[in-house]
Structures are given as structure tokens and as C-alpha cells.
Amino acid sequence: MLCVIGLIVMGAYFVQTGHYSLESVFVSIPCGLLIANLVIMNEVPDAEADAQTGRKNVTTTLGRENAIRAYAIVGTIIYAWVVVAALLHITSPYTAISLLSAPWIYSSYAYARSGPGNMPKLVRALRNNIVGMYVFIILMVVAYIL
């Protein structure tokens, strides 16, 4: 999944500029990690049913609590990546505005952690994850329009 999103971002960059760059790689990685996190969070509500039917995925392999921790770790890596890339001038400094999406990603983690058996909280976690992902991507686009 990470590779597919990276190819989409770098392909879009190539179509617009006619070449590849380190910057396009650095922008594509957090976008791919967001999709990986989307997959992790989407598997959390089905963890028990997936385990009973023998399905293998991140949540059944790691267990629900560890999958939620992995979600938090990947989320932290996403935002650290953006900050480091901007500070090192690999990406536009304006990409730091994507940090405004962090409250949705954090609340998604908090809802999932506080209610692994509570479907309304898991639904909020899924919703906030999707909203956070879209806000992140829109803000990255805005960063490059500026």
C-alpha cells in the first residue's frame, strides 16, 4: 500500500515537472503511511471476527492493543517525518501546516484505545482517522500551492 501511494504522488509530480526529485519521495512517504494507518484502524473493529475465521492481517497478527499502538507509532512517524523534512529544507517549509491534522489522528487513537469493545467509539475513531487523513493531504496540497 505504501508503495502504491508513493507511486501515485511521485507520478503526479513527474507529470507536472517532467522529472523526479528527492522532495517528491519525501512528500509521498507520509501519504503512504497515512494509508497504512487507515488500513490498521479499519481492521480494529473486526479483530475478533477476523481471528475466529483465521484471517491474517495486522490486527490479528499483532493483537488489537498492539495494532492500536502501531497506529500511534506510525502516526508519530508521519508528523516527525514532515517536521524533519521541512527543517532540513528537503520539502517546502509550508508543509508544516499539515500538522494541523494531528488532532484528528490523535483523537482516532484515543477513541480506539479507550473503547476497543465499544462500537460507537470505534466508529468515531474510524471517522476521525479518515478526516485527519483528508485534512493532512489537503494541507500538503495547499503547502505547495503557497
Secondary structure as UniProt FT lines:
FT   HELIX           2..17
FT   HELIX           22..43
FT   HELIX           44..46
FT   HELIX           47..53
FT   HELIX           58..62
FT   HELIX           64..87
FT   TURN            88..89
FT   HELIX           93..101
FT   HELIX           102..114
FT   TURN            116..117
FT   HELIX           119..145
//
